[in-house]
Amino acid sequence: MKRKLSWMLFGALFATMNANAEESHIDPAMPAYETVSGVSGNLNSIGSDSLNNLMTLWAEGFKKAYPNVNIQIEGKGSSTAPPALIEGTAQLGPMSRPMKAEEIDAFEKKYGYKPTQINVAIDALAVFAHKDNPLKGLSMKQIDSIFSSTRKKGGEEISDWGQLGLDAWKGRAISLFGRNSASGTYGFFQEHALSKGDYKSTVKEQPGSSAVVQGVGGDQYALGYSGIGYKTSGVRALPLSTEGDEFFDATYENALSGDYPLARFLIVYVNKKPGEALDTLTLEFLKYALSKEGQMVVEKDGYYPVPTELASETIEALSK
């Protein structure tokens, strides 16, 4: 069964998508951001490296609208977001994976209610190969066999390019790049691609997504995983298959439909007390992120925009 991002992401959505979809996937009905008076102060964001560029670009756009706002962005990994929200050192906790049960429990123990999850963009988590790699694509079972030592999807161990049908590269070892354990991308890939199995010790852990892509781009025989927003001209995102028959590219449409098996939301968590509107500064920043201007930034950064319906419902929920 195909895994859907959300019930919001299919059905009537396709009838409202931008007709010029090749240039932009932003719904023309998505409202522009409208500035309000009295917005100032300090805003801190601590969390995901995958969202680091996106948060920085949003901060730049937001500061143009509100020069009296000071925004600090720190992106060292999704696992740093929950402690920052719990300790109150950040109002924004960007994450490339949902919070774990124990992270939610720790927050609830402190405040008496759960953190609020806001889906701000869509990512097709990619398995990147060197731009000159001729491989047609990979199945999820093959990915598990390549990256995992436990192979919970039931495949045979794969470490040589010849095992993937590239006879010209037979005898060439597959060089592997990945993220470190503080990363939400590390955790998401482990859960969905490796069925919560263990990584091989040969996976070269990198401190950031750009380092993964740079490593793959510099090694003809390498594979690595990272958000689609970090794609460069030196790599190609391999088409993926759930069952090993039909391969799907890491496109917006395939992410929405569930055909691309590693689609995910990029998330920002906030501390919102139930029954009370979010504080004005944090709320306006999120309104900007989920506006037409903010979602244009999402596309500029290489990710995919959220549907208008989802953005509107989110803002409404944060405002009361």
VOBA-1610 file (N, C-alpha, C; in pm, whole numbers, padded with zeros to 5 digits, always signed):
BEGIN
Met+00085-00120+00000Met+00000+00000+00000Met+00088+00125+00000Lys+00053+00220-00082Lys+00133+00342-00091Lys+00115+00425+00035Arg+00225+00479+00086Arg+00219+00563+00205Arg+00190+00705+00163Lys+00080+00761+00211Lys+00041+00897+00177Lys+00098+00993+00280Leu+00139+01111+00235Leu+00186+01214+00327Leu+00072+01259+00417Ser-00043+01275+00361Ser-00159+01324+00436Ser-00279+01317+00345Trp-00399+01306+00403Trp-00519+01307+00318Trp-00532+01438+00244Met-00465+01543+00293Met-00472+01674+00227Met-00399+01675+00093Leu-00315+01575+00067Leu-00222+01587-00044Leu-00264+01518-00173Phe-00391+01482-00182Phe-00433+01423-00309Phe-00578+01460-00335Gly-00642+01402-00433Gly-00781+01432-00463Gly-00795+01567-00529Ala-00870+01655-00463Ala-00902+01786-00522Ala-00781+01873-00542Leu-00671+01841-00474Leu-00550+01923-00487Leu-00506+01938-00632Phe-00510+01828-00707Phe-00456+01831-00841Phe-00538+01922-00934Ala-00664+01944-00898Ala-00748+02032-00979Ala-00712+02179-00958Thr-00642+02208-00847Thr-00610+02347-00816Thr-00462+02379-00832Met-00385+02283-00882Met-00242+02307-00897Met-00216+02409-01007Asn-00105+02478-00997Asn-00066+02575-01097Asn-00060+02511-01235Ala-00124+02574-01332Ala-00126+02518-01466Ala+00013+02512-01525Asn+00096+02604-01486Asn+00234+02605-01535Asn+00323+02529-01437Ala+00288+02401-01417Ala+00348+02323-01310Ala+00497+02299-01329Glu+00544+02305-01454Glu+00685+02280-01476Glu+00770+02390-01414Glu+00715+02509-01402Glu+00790+02620-01343Glu+00767+02632-01193Ser+00644+02610-01150Ser+00614+02623-01008Ser+00497+02533-00971His+00504+02479-00849His+00396+02394-00798His+00312+02469-00695Ile+00331+02598-00684Ile+00256+02675-00586Ile+00118+02706-00641Asp+00017+02676-00563Asp-00121+02702-00601Asp-00142+02854-00614Pro-00196+02902-00728Pro-00220+03045-00743Pro-00313+03102-00635Ala-00393+03013-00574Ala-00485+03059-00470Ala-00418+03081-00335Met-00292+03042-00324Met-00223+03061-00196Met-00207+03211-00171Pro-00252+03260-00055Pro-00249+03405-00030Pro-00109+03460-00008Ala-00091+03586-00048Ala+00034+03656-00022Ala+00039+03695+00125Tyr+00161+03716+00175Tyr+00175+03756+00314Tyr+00143+03904+00331Glu+00070+03937+00437Glu+00036+04076+00468Glu+00099+04114+00600Thr+00179+04220+00599Thr+00246+04263+00721Thr+00146+04322+00820Val+00182+04314+00947Val+00100+04371+01054Val+00189+04464+01137Ser+00129+04545+01219Ser+00206+04639+01300Ser+00246+04575+01433Gly+00350+04632+01493Gly+00390+04591+01628Gly+00469+04463+01637Val+00534+04420+01530Val+00613+04297+01533Val+00761+04332+01554Ser+00817+04287+01665Ser+00958+04309+01694Ser+01002+04205+01796Gly+01132+04203+01823Gly+01182+04112+01924Gly+01281+04011+01870Asn+01316+03914+01954Asn+01415+03811+01919Asn+01346+03677+01893Leu+01387+03613+01784Leu+01331+03484+01747Leu+01446+03386+01727Asn+01441+03274+01798Asn+01547+03174+01790Asn+01495+03043+01731Ser+01574+02987+01642Ser+01542+02858+01579Ser+01659+02763+01601Ile+01632+02647+01658Ile+01735+02546+01682Ile+01682+02411+01636Gly+01758+02344+01548Gly+01714+02213+01503Gly+01781+02164+01376Ser+01700+02123+01281Ser+01741+02046+01163Ser+01841+02117+01072Asp+01940+02039+01028Asp+02033+02086+00925Asp+01963+02090+00789Ser+01873+01995+00764Ser+01803+01989+00636Ser+01722+02116+00611Leu+01672+02178+00718Leu+01594+02301+00705Leu+01678+02426+00727Asn+01807+02412+00747Asn+01890+02526+00784Asn+01886+02636+00677Asn+01906+02597+00551Asn+01902+02697+00443Asn+01764+02759+00433Leu+01660+02676+00444Leu+01523+02724+00433Leu+01490+02823+00544Met+01526+02789+00668Met+01500+02879+00780Met+01575+03011+00762Thr+01697+03002+00711Thr+01778+03123+00689Thr+01716+03212+00583Leu+01668+03152+00473Leu+01604+03230+00367Leu+01473+03292+00416Trp+01396+03216+00493Trp+01274+03273+00550Trp+01307+03389+00643Ala+01411+03372+00724Ala+01451+03478+00817Ala+01489+03606+00742Glu+01560+03591+00630Glu+01600+03707+00551Glu+01478+03781+00497Gly+01381+03706+00444Gly+01260+03767+00391Gly+01176+03832+00500Phe+01169+03767+00616Phe+01089+03818+00727Phe+01150+03946+00783Lys+01283+03951+00789Lys+01350+04070+00843Lys+01332+04191+00751Lys+01315+04167+00621Lys+01289+04279+00530Lys+01154+04343+00562Ala+01059+04258+00602Ala+00927+04310+00639Ala+00928+04372+00777Tyr+01014+04317+00866Tyr+01018+04363+01005Tyr+01164+04387+01047Pro+01219+04503+01016Pro+01361+04532+01045Pro+01396+04525+01194Asn+01297+04539+01282Asn+01325+04537+01425Asn+01326+04397+01485Val+01315+04296+01401Val+01320+04158+01448Val+01461+04104+01432Asn+01510+04037+01535Asn+01641+03972+01531Asn+01618+03820+01533Ile+01672+03751+01432Ile+01649+03606+01421Ile+01782+03532+01422Gln+01792+03433+01509Gln+01911+03346+01517Gln+01873+03206+01471Ile+01951+03151+01378Ile+01925+03017+01323Ile+02042+02926+01356Glu+02014+02811+01416Glu+02117+02711+01444Glu+02068+02576+01393Gly+02142+02515+01302Gly+02100+02388+01242Gly+02202+02278+01260Lys+02200+02213+01374Lys+02297+02107+01403Lys+02234+01968+01404Gly+02104+01960+01373Gly+02038+01831+01371Gly+01903+01835+01440Ser+01811+01754+01391Ser+01674+01753+01445Ser+01669+01720+01593Ser+01760+01638+01639Ser+01757+01596+01780Ser+01784+01711+01876Thr+01835+01824+01825Thr+01861+01939+01911Thr+01737+02026+01930Ala+01631+02003+01848Ala+01511+02086+01857Ala+01428+02061+01983Pro+01394+01935+02017Pro+01311+01914+02135Pro+01369+01970+02265Pro+01499+01948+02296Pro+01554+02007+02418Pro+01548+02160+02418Ala+01568+02222+02301Ala+01564+02368+02292Ala+01423+02420+02321Leu+01322+02351+02270Leu+01184+02391+02297Leu+01148+02369+02444Ile+01194+02259+02500Ile+01166+02227+02641Ile+01233+02330+02733Glu+01357+02365+02702Glu+01432+02459+02786Glu+01395+02605+02759Gly+01322+02628+02651Gly+01281+02764+02618Gly+01389+02847+02553Thr+01494+02783+02501Thr+01601+02856+02434Thr+01569+02885+02287Ala+01459+02828+02236Ala+01415+02852+02099Ala+01263+02851+02093Gln+01207+02939+02010Gln+01063+02935+01984Gln+01029+02845+01867Leu+01128+02821+01780Leu+01108+02738+01661Leu+01199+02616+01667Gly+01142+02498+01646Gly+01219+02374+01647Gly+01204+02300+01515Pro+01281+02338+01411Pro+01271+02270+01283Pro+01324+02126+01290Met+01250+02032+01230Met+01289+01891+01231Met+01256+01828+01096Ser+01340+01736+01053Ser+01315+01664+00928Ser+01254+01527+00955Arg+01211+01505+01076Arg+01136+01384+01114Arg+01039+01424+01225Pro+00932+01347+01244Pro+00844+01374+01358Pro+00916+01348+01489Met+00875+01416+01594Met+00932+01390+01726Met+00905+01245+01767Lys+01000+01189+01838Lys+00983+01056+01894Lys+00892+01064+02017Ala+00834+00951+02053Ala+00742+00947+02167Ala+00806+00999+02293Glu+00932+00963+02316Glu+01000+01006+02438Glu+01029+01156+02438Glu+01048+01215+02319Glu+01068+01360+02309Glu+00938+01434+02340Ile+00828+01382+02287Ile+00697+01442+02316Ile+00665+01429+02464Asp+00694+01312+02521Asp+00667+01289+02664Asp+00745+01386+02752Ala+00872+01410+02715Ala+00955+01502+02793Ala+00901+01644+02788Phe+00854+01684+02672Phe+00794+01817+02657Phe+00666+01826+02741Glu+00582+01724+02731Glu+00454+01724+02802Glu+00474+01720+02954Lys+00578+01653+02997Lys+00608+01649+03141Lys+00639+01789+03193Lys+00705+01870+03107Lys+00744+02005+03148Lys+00625+02102+03142Tyr+00543+02093+03037Tyr+00441+02195+03013Tyr+00297+02149+03035Gly+00276+02019+03038Gly+00141+01970+03058Gly+00059+01955+02932Tyr+00121+01979+02818Tyr+00056+01961+02689Tyr+00164+01926+02586Lys+00122+01878+02470Lys+00215+01834+02368Lys+00263+01950+02281Pro+00381+01939+02220Pro+00425+02042+02126Pro+00337+02039+02001Thr+00333+02150+01931Thr+00251+02161+01809Thr+00338+02140+01686Gln+00297+02048+01602Gln+00370+02017+01479Gln+00313+02097+01362Ile+00402+02163+01286Ile+00362+02242+01170Ile+00439+02191+01048Asn+00366+02144+00948Asn+00427+02096+00825Asn+00450+02214+00731Val+00576+02247+00706Val+00608+02370+00634Val+00656+02349+00491Ala+00692+02227+00454Ala+00741+02199+00319Ala+00739+02048+00297Ile+00756+02008+00172Ile+00759+01866+00137Ile+00897+01835+00078Asp+00952+01723+00122Asp+01083+01679+00074Asp+01071+01538+00017Ala+01139+01514-00093Ala+01157+01379-00143Ala+01299+01339-00105Leu+01314+01270+00007Leu+01447+01230+00052Leu+01511+01144-00056Ala+01625+01188-00105Ala+01685+01126-00223Ala+01802+01035-00188Val+01818+00933-00269Val+01941+00854-00271Val+02020+00904-00391Phe+02129+00973-00363Phe+02208+01035-00468Phe+02320+00945-00516Ala+02342+00948-00648Ala+02457+00884-00710Ala+02535+00992-00785His+02659+00961-00821His+02738+01052-00903His+02666+01078-01034Lys+02682+01196-01089Lys+02609+01235-01211Lys+02634+01141-01328Asp+02749+01074-01329Asp+02782+00983-01440Asp+02745+00838-01412Asn+02679+00813-01301Asn+02639+00677-01267Asn+02524+00634-01358Pro+02534+00520-01426Pro+02432+00479-01523Pro+02318+00397-01463Leu+02316+00378-01331Leu+02215+00293-01268Leu+02074+00347-01296Lys+01982+00258-01335Lys+01844+00297-01367Lys+01768+00341-01243Gly+01788+00271-01134Gly+01717+00302-01011Gly+01743+00195-00907Leu+01681+00211-00790Leu+01699+00116-00680Leu+01563+00083-00618Ser+01549-00043-00575Ser+01432-00080-00498Ser+01461-00054-00351Met+01357-00046-00269Met+01375-00025-00127Met+01451-00141-00064Lys+01430-00261-00113Lys+01504-00377-00060Lys+01653-00364-00092Gln+01685-00318-00213Gln+01826-00299-00250Gln+01890-00191-00163Ile+01818-00082-00137Ile+01872+00024-00051Ile+01906-00032+00087Asp+01816-00112+00141Asp+01840-00174+00271Asp+01963-00265+00266Ser+01976-00340+00160Ser+02090-00432+00145Ser+02222-00358+00128Ile+02215-00237+00073Ile+02336-00156+00050Ile+02379-00086+00178Phe+02284-00025+00249Phe+02318+00061+00362Phe+02312-00007+00498Ser+02242-00121+00509Ser+02219-00180+00640Ser+02298-00309+00662Ser+02343-00329+00785Ser+02411-00454+00822Ser+02312-00560+00866Thr+02190-00519+00900Thr+02091-00614+00951Thr+01992-00659+00844Arg+01975-00582+00736Arg+01894-00618+00619Arg+01757-00672+00659Lys+01680-00587+00725Lys+01549-00629+00775Lys+01444-00644+00664Lys+01475-00598+00544Lys+01383-00617+00433Lys+01404-00750+00362Gly+01500-00829+00412Gly+01515-00966+00363Gly+01605-00985+00243Gly+01678-00885+00203Gly+01765-00897+00087Gly+01903-00951+00122Glu+01979-00984+00018Glu+02117-01027+00035Glu+02208-00904+00046Glu+02318-00919+00114Glu+02413-00809+00132Glu+02466-00761-00003Ile+02467-00630-00024Ile+02518-00570-00148Ile+02629-00472-00114Ser+02746-00493-00170Ser+02859-00403-00144Ser+02938-00372-00271Asp+02902-00439-00382Asp+02977-00428-00507Asp+02883-00381-00617Trp+02931-00290-00703Trp+02846-00238-00810Trp+02801-00347-00907Gly+02881-00454-00920Gly+02841-00565-01007Gly+02714-00632-00960Gln+02688-00628-00829Gln+02566-00688-00773Gln+02440-00610-00812Leu+02459-00488-00861Leu+02346-00407-00905Leu+02333-00406-01058Gly+02405-00498-01124Gly+02392-00514-01267Gly+02486-00428-01350Leu+02575-00355-01285Leu+02672-00274-01360Leu+02798-00356-01383Asp+02795-00437-01488Asp+02905-00531-01513Asp+03038-00459-01536Ala+03031-00339-01595Ala+03155-00264-01621Ala+03222-00221-01491Trp+03144-00215-01381Trp+03197-00174-01251Trp+03211-00292-01156Lys+03203-00411-01208Lys+03214-00530-01122Lys+03349-00530-01050Gly+03344-00555-00920Gly+03465-00551-00839Gly+03489-00417-00773Arg+03411-00317-00812Arg+03421-00183-00751Arg+03329-00175-00629Ala+03384-00142-00516Ala+03304-00131-00394Ala+03216-00007-00399Ile+03097-00017-00340Ile+03006+00097-00329Ile+03049+00180-00208Ser+03087+00303-00233Ser+03125+00395-00125Ser+02999+00463-00072Leu+02981+00462+00060Leu+02856+00507+00119Leu+02874+00633+00204Phe+02783+00730+00183Phe+02780+00853+00262Phe+02643+00867+00328Gly+02643+00916+00453Gly+02517+00936+00523Gly+02533+01045+00628Arg+02428+01066+00706Arg+02428+01167+00811Arg+02468+01105+00945Asn+02492+01193+01044Asn+02524+01144+01178Asn+02394+01124+01257Ser+02406+01063+01373Ser+02287+01020+01447Ser+02205+01135+01505Ala+02261+01256+01509Ala+02184+01372+01556Ala+02084+01420+01452Ser+02098+01369+01331Ser+02018+01415+01218Ser+01883+01347+01210Gly+01779+01425+01181Gly+01648+01367+01155Gly+01645+01288+01026Thr+01728+01328+00930Thr+01738+01255+00804Thr+01796+01116+00830Tyr+01894+01106+00917Tyr+01951+00977+00960Tyr+01840+00889+01016Gly+01759+00945+01107Gly+01653+00868+01170Gly+01542+00830+01074Phe+01503+00923+00986Phe+01397+00895+00890Phe+01440+00784+00794Phe+01563+00795+00743Phe+01614+00696+00649Phe+01625+00560+00717Gln+01671+00560+00842Gln+01683+00435+00916Gln+01547+00367+00934Glu+01446+00448+00966Glu+01313+00392+00990Glu+01247+00343+00862His+01251+00425+00757His+01173+00394+00637His+01250+00316+00531Ala+01380+00339+00519Ala+01458+00267+00418Ala+01520+00139+00475Leu+01555+00140+00603Leu+01622+00025+00665Leu+01530-00051+00761Ser+01402-00016+00763Ser+01305-00082+00853Ser+01356-00084+00997Lys+01416+00026+01040Lys+01472+00045+01175Lys+01592-00045+01203Gly+01655-00094+01097Gly+01776-00175+01113Gly+01898-00091+01138Asp+02012-00157+01150Asp+02138-00089+01179Asp+02210-00050+01050Tyr+02276+00064+01055Tyr+02361+00105+00943Tyr+02489+00021+00940Lys+02542+00004+00819Lys+02675-00056+00806Lys+02779+00038+00867Ser+02883-00020+00921Ser+02991+00061+00980Ser+03069+00136+00873Thr+03052+00096+00747Thr+03127+00159+00636Thr+03059+00287+00586Val+02938+00320+00637Val+02873+00444+00596Val+02949+00561+00658Lys+02998+00649+00572Lys+03076+00764+00620Lys+02979+00873+00667Glu+02968+00889+00799Glu+02873+00985+00856Glu+02924+01128+00841Gln+02834+01214+00792Gln+02869+01354+00765Gln+02789+01446+00858Pro+02847+01560+00895Pro+02778+01651+00988Pro+02666+01730+00924Gly+02659+01733+00792Gly+02555+01810+00724Gly+02516+01748+00591Ser+02398+01787+00542Ser+02347+01732+00416Ser+02435+01770+00297Ser+02484+01893+00296Ser+02568+01936+00184Ser+02696+01854+00175Ala+02748+01811+00291Ala+02869+01730+00292Ala+02844+01592+00230Val+02725+01539+00251Val+02688+01410+00190Val+02689+01423+00038Val+02622+01527-00012Val+02612+01547-00156Val+02749+01577-00216Gln+02828+01654-00145Gln+02963+01684-00193Gln+03047+01557-00202Gly+03032+01468-00102Gly+03105+01343-00103Gly+03067+01255-00220Val+02938+01246-00248Val+02891+01164-00360Val+02935+01226-00493Gly+02927+01357-00503Gly+02966+01424-00627Gly+03114+01411-00659Gly+03193+01383-00556Gly+03337+01369-00577Gly+03385+01226-00589Asp+03291+01130-00589Asp+03328+00988-00593Asp+03235+00915-00689Gln+03288+00874-00801Gln+03208+00811-00905Gln+03136+00685-00856Tyr+03191+00620-00754Tyr+03136+00492-00709Tyr+03058+00505-00578Ala+03008+00625-00551Ala+02943+00651-00422Ala+02791+00657-00432Leu+02727+00632-00318Leu+02585+00657-00296Leu+02570+00728-00163Gly+02471+00814-00152Gly+02445+00883-00025Gly+02302+00932-00022Tyr+02249+00955+00096Tyr+02111+01001+00108Tyr+02107+01141+00170Ser+02014+01222+00118Ser+01999+01360+00166Ser+01870+01416+00111Gly+01825+01528+00166Gly+01705+01594+00116Gly+01725+01642-00027Ile+01617+01642-00105Ile+01624+01679-00246Ile+01668+01824-00263Gly+01649+01905-00160Gly+01689+02045-00167Gly+01839+02067-00176Tyr+01916+01964-00148Tyr+02062+01976-00152Tyr+02122+01921-00282Lys+02037+01888-00377Lys+02084+01835-00505Lys+02171+01938-00577Thr+02280+01891-00636Thr+02370+01976-00715Thr+02389+01915-00853Ser+02462+01987-00938Ser+02486+01938-01074Ser+02582+01818-01075Gly+02648+01793-00963Gly+02743+01682-00957Gly+02682+01547-00923Val+02552+01547-00890Val+02487+01421-00852Val+02354+01407-00925Arg+02299+01286-00919Arg+02164+01263-00968Arg+02086+01185-00863Ala+01959+01222-00848Ala+01871+01152-00755Ala+01817+01028-00826Leu+01846+00911-00771Leu+01805+00787-00835Leu+01654+00765-00823Pro+01588+00721-00929Pro+01448+00679-00917Pro+01440+00559-00822Leu+01332+00555-00743Leu+01317+00449-00644Leu+01189+00370-00668Ser+01190+00247-00620Ser+01076+00158-00634Ser+01047+00089-00502Thr+00920+00077-00469Thr+00882+00006-00347Thr+00897-00144-00364Glu+00849-00195-00475Glu+00847-00340-00498Glu+00955-00388-00594Gly+01024-00296-00660Gly+01130-00337-00751Gly+01087-00347-00895Asp+00963-00306-00926Asp+00917-00315-01065Asp+00918-00179-01135Glu+00833-00088-01088Glu+00825+00045-01150Glu+00899+00147-01065Phe+00988+00223-01131Phe+01067+00323-01059Phe+01003+00461-01072Phe+01015+00540-00964Phe+00956+00673-00962Phe+01062+00776-00924Asp+01063+00887-01001Asp+01156+00996-00972Asp+01112+01072-00848Ala+01207+01146-00792Ala+01180+01225-00671Ala+01115+01358-00709Thr+00994+01352-00764Thr+00923+01470-00810Thr+00813+01508-00712Tyr+00761+01630-00730Tyr+00650+01679-00648Tyr+00528+01588-00659Glu+00491+01555-00784Glu+00372+01473-00805Glu+00388+01335-00742Asn+00505+01275-00756Asn+00526+01142-00699Asn+00534+01144-00547Ala+00579+01257-00491Ala+00580+01272-00346Ala+00437+01281-00293Leu+00352+01360-00363Leu+00213+01376-00320Leu+00135+01246-00331Ser+00155+01174-00440Ser+00075+01053-00465Ser+00116+00937-00377Gly+00238+00943-00321Gly+00288+00831-00243Gly+00366+00731-00327Asp+00377+00755-00459Asp+00453+00664-00544Asp+00602+00668-00511Tyr+00653+00788-00476Tyr+00792+00797-00434Tyr+00800+00758-00287Pro+00871+00652-00254Pro+00860+00592-00120Pro+00929+00666-00006Leu+01011+00767-00035Leu+01081+00837+00072Leu+01039+00984+00081Ala+00913+01012+00049Ala+00860+01147+00066Ala+00833+01173+00214Arg+00848+01298+00254Arg+00825+01335+00395Arg+00791+01483+00404Phe+00730+01519+00515Phe+00714+01659+00547Phe+00840+01710+00617Leu+00872+01836+00594Leu+00967+01908+00677Leu+00885+01986+00778Ile+00927+01984+00902Ile+00842+02023+01014Ile+00907+02133+01097Val+00824+02220+01153Val+00867+02311+01258Val+00776+02287+01379Tyr+00835+02260+01493Tyr+00759+02244+01617Tyr+00763+02374+01696Val+00650+02403+01763Val+00642+02520+01850Val+00574+02482+01981Asn+00592+02570+02079Asn+00528+02554+02209Asn+00403+02642+02211Lys+00289+02581+02182Lys+00162+02655+02181Lys+00070+02600+02288Lys+00032+02684+02379Lys-00059+02643+02486Lys-00200+02625+02428Pro-00264+02513+02455Pro-00398+02489+02400Pro-00496+02600+02439Gly-00577+02644+02343Gly-00677+02746+02369Gly-00625+02887+02365Glu-00495+02903+02341Glu-00435+03037+02332Glu-00361+03051+02198Ala-00374+03167+02136Ala-00302+03192+02012Ala-00151+03193+02037Leu-00077+03153+01938Leu+00069+03159+01945Leu+00112+03305+01959Asp+00225+03328+02024Asp+00272+03465+02038Asp+00290+03530+01900Thr+00270+03662+01893Thr+00262+03734+01766Thr+00385+03715+01679Leu+00504+03726+01736Leu+00627+03716+01658Leu+00639+03580+01591Thr+00623+03473+01668Thr+00634+03338+01614Thr+00523+03310+01514Leu+00403+03355+01545Leu+00289+03334+01455Leu+00311+03402+01321Glu+00357+03527+01323Glu+00377+03599+01197Glu+00488+03536+01114Phe+00592+03484+01180Phe+00697+03416+01105Phe+00642+03293+01033Leu+00558+03217+01102Leu+00500+03097+01042Leu+00398+03132+00935Lys+00325+03242+00954Lys+00234+03290+00850Lys+00313+03323+00724Tyr+00429+03387+00742Tyr+00514+03420+00628Tyr+00564+03292+00560Ala+00609+03196+00639Ala+00660+03070+00583Ala+00555+02997+00502Leu+00430+03006+00546Leu+00321+02934+00479Leu+00242+03022+00382Ser+00297+03137+00349Ser+00235+03226+00249Ser+00292+03197+00111Lys+00240+03267+00012Lys+00292+03251-00124Lys+00440+03286-00131Glu+00479+03396-00064Glu+00621+03435-00064Glu+00707+03328+00005Gly+00659+03278+00118Gly+00734+03177+00192Gly+00749+03048+00115Gln+00645+03007+00046Gln+00651+02882-00031Gln+00731+02900-00160Met+00740+03022-00210Met+00833+03048-00320Met+00976+03024-00275Val+01005+03059-00150Val+01137+03031-00092Val+01161+02881-00084Val+01057+02805-00050Val+01068+02659-00045Val+01114+02605-00180Glu+01051+02653-00287Glu+01089+02607-00421Glu+01229+02655-00458Lys+01262+02776-00418Lys+01396+02829-00445Lys+01502+02742-00379Asp+01469+02686-00263Asp+01565+02603-00191Asp+01564+02458-00238Gly+01482+02426-00338Gly+01484+02293-00397Gly+01384+02194-00339Tyr+01302+02239-00243Tyr+01199+02152-00187Tyr+01065+02181-00255Tyr+00957+02122-00203Tyr+00827+02135-00265Tyr+00728+02203-00170Pro+00636+02286-00224Pro+00544+02361-00140Pro+00431+02274-00084Val+00373+02318+00026Val+00257+02249+00083Val+00132+02300+00013Pro+00025+02221+00012Pro-00101+02267-00048Pro-00160+02385+00029Thr-00233+02470-00042Thr-00295+02587+00018Thr-00388+02549+00133Glu-00467+02442+00113Glu-00563+02401+00216Glu-00492+02368+00347Leu-00381+02300+00337Leu-00306+02262+00457Leu-00249+02385+00525Ala-00192+02477+00446Ala-00135+02600+00501Ala-00242+02682+00572Ser-00359+02695+00510Ser-00467+02777+00568Ser-00517+02716+00698Glu-00535+02585+00700Glu-00583+02519+00821Glu-00482+02533+00934Thr-00354+02525+00900Thr-00249+02536+01000Thr-00249+02675+01065Ile-00253+02780+00983Ile-00252+02917+01035Ile-00374+02943+01121Glu-00489+02892+01078Glu-00610+02910+01157Glu-00596+02844+01295Ala-00538+02724+01297Ala-00522+02653+01424Ala-00423+02724+01518Leu-00321+02786+01461Leu-00221+02855+01541Leu-00272+02988+01597Ser-00379+03039+01536Ser-00429+03172+01572Ser-00537+03170+01679Lys-00567+03050+01733Lys-00671+03046+01835Lys-00642+02941+01942
//
